[in-house]
């Protein structure tokens, strides 16, 4: 090296750090992108398992394997999901859904517990989860690593191309240094340093001329491509978040909806009653609840069959929904029982609405060409009038009023005791 001329020495001293910087930038880009891809897959798998836990609660608790299968099949439509497994608390397999299109290996598994009543009404308003729930099962999601490996290969080849391009550029840079283009080289070195730190918006000056100008253009193009790739990854991440949000909303809706009628289920109705009751007690506003039961429903099932019985329940659901205000809530309480929640409604007003609905049911829903009209018995409770203080008190008084209506001959409306 002592025998080298100054130009060769400068060329050598410039090539060594330049090549090292380009190599380190390539390795840094490759390693960080690989980690980001793996973290994204892990986050998606863990998030999906946590979402499936609350969605599967009702199916596990009730033993509804058909509902669990639909939830598992819906989860399989998520990208990279290889399998979904749902077990009860004893470890018995309830549902196993697999995507045969994806290879069996490599697969990463993510588990989440299924807790009984683990979702409260506040969850729908972002107020957190209930602690200390009873575990009734678990969900296990298998995420395929096939797409991750493909993306890693793509990133590796992109990084290799960028690295080759960067190394070629450093060679030109070294030659320019040897030709005493010191000022431009220092300016460009500062720009490269900023780009290496992640500031991809740093402008690259292109005014040096000759080979150095080519290098400046190349680094600018490399920075633009890196920025474009980062934007694409960010867009993909945002799209994935939106898809997860939509799927989460769908799963939340399934957890509070009655499968047959499409109305709200008992768990959701109980929570709404508790919330409205708390508001009524705090501000002294009216609140009424109607408990409706189809008269002689067993006769309908026995004589016409359960399919006709289901059709009657669906028809009643549609009638109830069309007969209430936008602020009222109607749902299926179980079997042939329905509940109507009427905020800001006194007992007297609720009785009028209930009697109107009773007459509509008798008039509209008729079986076998008028041979058997469908009727309902209704028990009505006013929060203020009956001095209700709890959900159990509400349901107890409504039940008592309903069975009084049954004892009096059915097809009638009875108000709960005012004390």
C-alpha positions in Angstrom: 0.0 0.0 0.0 3.0 2.3 0.6 3.8 2.1 -3.1 0.4 3.2 -4.1 -0.2 6.6 -5.4 -2.5 9.0 -3.6 -5.3 8.3 -6.0 -5.2 4.6 -5.2 -4.9 5.3 -1.5 -8.0 7.6 -1.6 -9.8 5.1 -3.7 -9.0 2.2 -1.3 -9.9 4.3 1.8 -13.1 5.4 0.2 -14.1 2.0 -1.0 -13.8 0.2 2.4 -16.2 2.4 4.4 -18.5 2.9 1.4 -18.9 -0.8 0.8 -19.4 -1.4 4.6 -22.1 1.3 4.8 -24.0 -0.2 1.8 -23.8 -3.7 3.3 -24.9 -2.6 6.7 -27.8 -0.6 5.3 -28.9 -3.7 3.3 -28.6 -6.0 6.3 -30.4 -3.4 8.5 -33.3 -3.1 6.1 -33.6 -6.9 5.7 -33.5 -7.7 9.4 -35.9 -5.0 10.5 -38.4 -5.9 7.8 -38.2 -9.6 8.7 -38.9 -8.8 12.3 -41.8 -6.5 11.4 -43.4 -9.3 9.2 -43.1 -11.9 12.0 -44.5 -9.5 14.6 -47.4 -8.7 12.3 -48.2 -12.4 11.9 -48.0 -13.0 15.7 -50.2 -9.9 16.4 -52.8 -11.1 13.9 -52.8 -14.6 15.3 -53.1 -13.5 19.0 -55.7 -10.8 18.1 -57.9 -13.3 16.2 -57.7 -15.9 19.1 -58.7 -13.2 21.6 -61.6 -12.2 19.4 -62.8 -15.7 18.9 -62.9 -16.3 22.7 -65.9 -14.0 23.4 -67.6 -15.0 20.1 -67.4 -18.7 21.0 -68.7 -18.3 24.6 -72.4 -18.8 23.8 -71.8 -21.7 21.5 -69.5 -23.5 24.0 -71.9 -22.8 26.9 -75.0 -23.9 25.1 -73.3 -26.8 23.2 -74.3 -25.2 19.8 -71.7 -26.9 17.6 -73.3 -25.5 14.4 -72.8 -21.9 15.7 -69.2 -22.7 16.6 -68.6 -24.2 13.2 -69.8 -21.1 11.5 -67.5 -19.0 13.7 -64.6 -21.2 12.9 -65.3 -21.2 9.2 -65.6 -17.4 9.2 -62.2 -17.2 10.9 -60.7 -19.4 8.3 -61.4 -16.7 5.7 -58.9 -14.5 7.4 -55.5 -14.4 5.6 -52.9 -17.0 6.7 -55.4 -18.8 9.1 -54.6 -22.6 8.7 -56.8 -24.0 11.4 -59.2 -23.1 14.2 -59.8 -25.4 17.1 -62.4 -25.0 19.9 -62.4 -27.1 23.0 -64.5 -27.1 26.2 -63.0 -26.8 29.7 -62.5 -30.6 29.9 -60.4 -30.5 26.8 -63.0 -32.2 24.6 -62.8 -31.1 20.9 -65.9 -29.2 19.9 -64.9 -27.9 16.5 -61.9 -28.3 14.3 -61.8 -26.3 11.0 -58.8 -26.4 8.7 -57.9 -24.7 5.4 -56.5 -27.4 3.2 -55.2 -24.9 0.7 -52.5 -23.8 3.1 -49.6 -26.3 3.9 -49.6 -28.0 7.3 -46.1 -26.6 8.1 -44.9 -24.1 9.2 -47.7 -23.2 11.5 -47.7 -21.0 14.6 -50.4 -21.6 17.2 -52.2 -19.0 19.4 -54.5 -19.8 22.2 -57.2 -17.8 24.1 -59.4 -18.8 27.0 -63.2 -18.8 26.6 -64.8 -17.3 29.7 -68.4 -17.5 30.9 -70.0 -14.1 30.7 -66.6 -12.6 29.9 -68.1 -9.8 27.9 -70.1 -7.1 29.6 -72.2 -4.3 28.0 -69.5 -1.9 28.7 -67.2 -3.8 26.3 -69.3 -2.5 23.4 -68.4 1.0 24.5 -64.7 0.4 25.1 -64.8 0.1 28.9 -62.7 -3.0 29.4 -63.2 -6.7 30.3 -64.6 -8.4 33.4 -62.0 -9.9 35.6 -62.1 -13.3 37.3 -64.4 -15.0 34.8 -65.1 -18.8 34.7 -63.1 -20.5 32.0 -65.4 -22.8 30.0 -63.1 -23.6 27.1 -60.3 -22.4 24.8 -59.7 -21.4 21.2 -56.6 -22.4 19.4 -55.7 -20.6 16.1 -53.0 -21.9 13.7 -51.4 -19.3 11.5 -49.6 -20.5 8.4 -46.2 -19.1 7.8 -46.3 -19.7 4.0 -47.1 -16.1 3.0 -44.5 -14.9 5.6 -41.8 -17.0 4.0 -42.8 -15.8 0.5 -42.7 -12.1 1.7 -39.3 -12.8 3.3 -38.0 -14.2 0.0 -39.3 -11.1 -1.8 -37.7 -8.8 0.7 -34.5 -10.7 0.5 -34.2 -10.4 -3.3 -35.3 -6.7 -3.1 -32.6 -6.1 -0.4 -30.1 -8.0 -2.5 -30.8 -5.8 -5.6 -30.7 -2.7 -3.5 -27.4 -3.9 -1.9 -25.9 -4.6 -5.3 -27.0 -1.2 -6.5 -25.7 0.5 -3.4 -22.3 -1.3 -3.7 -22.1 -0.2 -7.4 -22.9 3.4 -6.4 -20.2 3.4 -3.7 -17.6 2.4 -6.3 -18.5 5.4 -8.4 -18.4 7.5 -5.3 -14.9 6.3 -4.6 -13.8 7.1 -8.1 -15.2 10.6 -7.8 -13.3 11.1 -4.5 -10.2 10.0 -6.3 -10.8 12.8 -8.7 -11.0 15.3 -5.9 -14.7 15.9 -5.9 -14.5 16.3 -2.1 -17.2 18.8 -1.4 -19.9 16.9 -3.3 -18.9 13.6 -1.7 -19.2 15.0 1.8 -22.6 16.5 1.0 -23.7 13.2 -0.4 -22.3 11.3 2.6 -24.4 13.4 4.9 -27.5 12.6 2.8 -26.8 8.9 2.9 -26.4 9.1 6.7 -29.8 10.7 7.1 -31.4 8.1 4.8 -29.7 5.3 6.8 -31.3 6.7 9.9 -34.7 6.3 8.3 -35.3 9.9 7.1 -36.4 9.0 3.6 -37.8 12.4 2.9 -34.2 13.9 2.8 -33.7 15.5 -0.6 -30.8 14.2 -2.7 -29.1 17.0 -4.7 -28.3 16.1 -8.3 -25.9 18.8 -9.5 -22.4 17.3 -9.3 -22.1 16.1 -12.9 -20.3 13.0 -14.2 -20.3 9.8 -12.3 -21.0 11.4 -9.0 -24.3 12.7 -10.4 -25.2 9.2 -11.4 -24.6 8.1 -7.8 -26.7 10.9 -6.5 -29.6 9.8 -8.8 -29.2 6.2 -7.8 -29.3 7.0 -4.0 -32.4 9.2 -4.6 -34.1 6.3 -6.5 -33.1 3.9 -3.8 -34.6 6.2 -1.1 -37.8 6.6 -3.2 -38.1 2.9 -3.5 -37.6 2.3 0.2 -40.2 5.0 1.0 -42.6 3.4 -1.5 -42.1 0.0 0.1 -42.7 1.4 3.6 -45.8 3.1 2.4 -47.1 -0.2 0.9 -46.4 -2.0 4.2 -48.2 0.7 6.1 -51.2 0.6 3.7 -51.3 -3.2 4.1 -51.2 -2.8 7.9 -54.1 -0.2 7.8 -56.1 -2.5 5.6 -55.6 -5.4 7.9 -56.6 -3.3 10.9 -59.8 -2.3 9.1 -60.6 -5.9 8.2 -60.0 -7.0 11.8 -62.3 -4.2 13.0 -65.1 -5.4 10.7 -64.7 -9.0 11.7 -64.7 -8.0 15.3 -68.0 -6.1 14.9 -69.5 -9.1 13.1 -68.4 -11.4 16.0 -69.7 -9.0 18.6 -73.1 -8.9 16.8 -73.3 -12.7 16.7 -72.7 -12.8 20.5 -75.7 -10.6 21.3 -78.1 -11.9 18.6 -80.7 -14.7 18.7 -79.9 -17.1 15.9 -83.6 -17.8 14.8 -85.3 -14.5 15.0 -82.4 -12.0 14.5 -83.5 -10.2 17.6 -81.2 -9.4 20.6 -80.7 -12.4 22.9 -81.3 -12.7 26.7 -77.8 -11.8 27.8 -77.9 -8.5 25.9 -81.4 -7.7 27.1 -80.4 -8.2 30.7 -77.6 -5.8 30.3 -79.8 -3.2 28.6 -82.4 -3.5 31.4 -79.6 -3.0 34.0 -78.3 0.0 32.2 -81.7 1.6 31.7 -82.7 0.8 35.2 -79.6 2.5 36.6 -80.4 5.6 34.5 -84.0 5.6 35.6 -83.1 5.4 39.3 -80.5 8.1 38.9 -82.5 10.7 37.0 -86.1 9.6 38.0 -87.1 8.9 34.4 -89.9 6.5 33.4 -89.0 2.9 32.3 -91.3 0.1 31.5 -90.6 -3.5 30.5 -93.1 -5.9 28.8 -92.7 -9.7 29.0 -94.6 -11.5 26.3 -95.3 -15.2 26.0 -97.0 -17.0 23.1 -100.2 -18.8 24.3 -100.4 -22.6 23.8 -97.2 -22.6 21.9 -96.7 -26.3 22.6 -99.9 -27.0 20.8 -98.6 -25.3 17.7 -95.5 -27.3 17.7 -97.3 -30.6 18.4 -100.0 -30.0 15.8 -98.2 -28.2 13.0 -94.6 -29.2 13.7 -91.6 -27.3 15.0 -90.9 -25.6 11.6 -94.2 -23.9 11.7 -93.5 -23.0 15.4 -90.2 -21.4 14.3 -92.1 -19.5 11.5 -94.5 -18.2 14.1 -91.7 -16.9 16.3 -90.0 -15.2 13.3 -93.4 -13.6 12.2 -93.9 -12.4 15.8 -90.4 -10.9 15.9 -91.0 -8.9 12.7 -94.4 -7.7 14.1 -92.8 -6.6 17.4 -90.0 -4.8 15.6 -92.4 -2.9 13.4 -94.7 -2.0 16.3 -92.2 -0.3 18.6 -90.4 3.1 18.6 -86.8 3.6 17.5 -85.8 4.1 21.1 -87.4 0.9 22.3 -85.6 -2.5 22.3 -87.2 -5.9 21.6 -85.5 -9.3 22.0 -86.1 -13.0 22.5 -85.9 -13.9 26.1 -85.9 -17.6 25.5 -88.3 -20.2 24.0 -91.5 -18.4 23.1 -90.9 -15.5 25.5 -90.0 -12.0 24.3 -89.1 -8.8 26.1 -89.7 -5.2 25.2 -87.7 -2.4 26.9 -89.4 1.0 26.8 -87.2 3.9 28.1 -89.0 7.1 29.1 -92.4 5.3 29.1 -94.8 5.2 32.0 -96.7 2.1 33.0 -99.9 3.5 31.6 -98.3 4.2 28.2 -96.7 0.8 28.1 -100.1 -0.9 28.8 -101.6 0.9 25.8 -98.7 -0.2 23.6 -98.8 -3.8 24.9 -102.6 -4.1 24.3 -102.2 -2.7 20.8 -99.5 -5.4 20.1 -101.7 -8.1 21.6 -104.6 -7.2 19.3 -102.3 -7.0 16.2 -100.9 -10.5 17.0 -104.4 -11.9 17.3 -105.5 -10.3 14.1 -102.5 -10.8 11.8 -100.9 -14.1 12.8 -103.5 -16.9 12.0 -102.7 -20.6 11.4 -104.5 -23.0 9.0 -106.8 -20.5 7.3 -108.2 -19.1 10.5 -108.5 -22.4 12.4 -106.0 -21.3 15.1 -105.2 -17.6 15.7 -102.0 -17.0 17.6 -102.3 -15.0 20.8 -99.9 -13.6 23.4 -100.1 -12.9 27.1 -98.2 -9.9 28.3 -97.0 -8.8 31.7 -96.0 -5.1 32.1 -93.8 -3.6 34.8 -93.2 0.1 35.4 -89.9 0.9 37.1 -91.2 3.9 39.1 -94.7 2.6 39.7 -93.5 -0.8 41.0 -90.5 0.6 42.8 -88.1 -1.7 41.0 -84.5 -1.7 42.3 -82.7 -4.5 40.5 -82.8 -6.7 37.4 -84.0 -9.7 39.4 -86.8 -7.6 40.8 -87.8 -6.4 37.3 -87.9 -10.0 35.9 -89.7 -11.4 39.0 -92.5 -8.8 38.8 -92.8 -9.2 35.0 -93.0 -13.0 35.4 -95.7 -12.6 38.1 -97.8 -10.3 35.9 -97.4 -12.6 32.9 -98.5 -15.7 34.8 -101.4 -13.7 36.2 -102.5 -13.0 32.6 -102.2 -16.8 31.9 -104.3 -17.7 34.9 -107.0 -15.2 33.9 -107.5 -16.9 30.5 -104.5 -15.8 28.4 -104.6 -13.3 25.4 -104.5 -10.3 27.8 -102.3 -7.7 29.3 -101.7 -7.5 33.1 -99.7 -4.8 35.0 -97.4 -5.8 37.8 -98.3 -4.8 41.3 -97.7 -1.1 42.1 -95.9 -1.9 45.4 
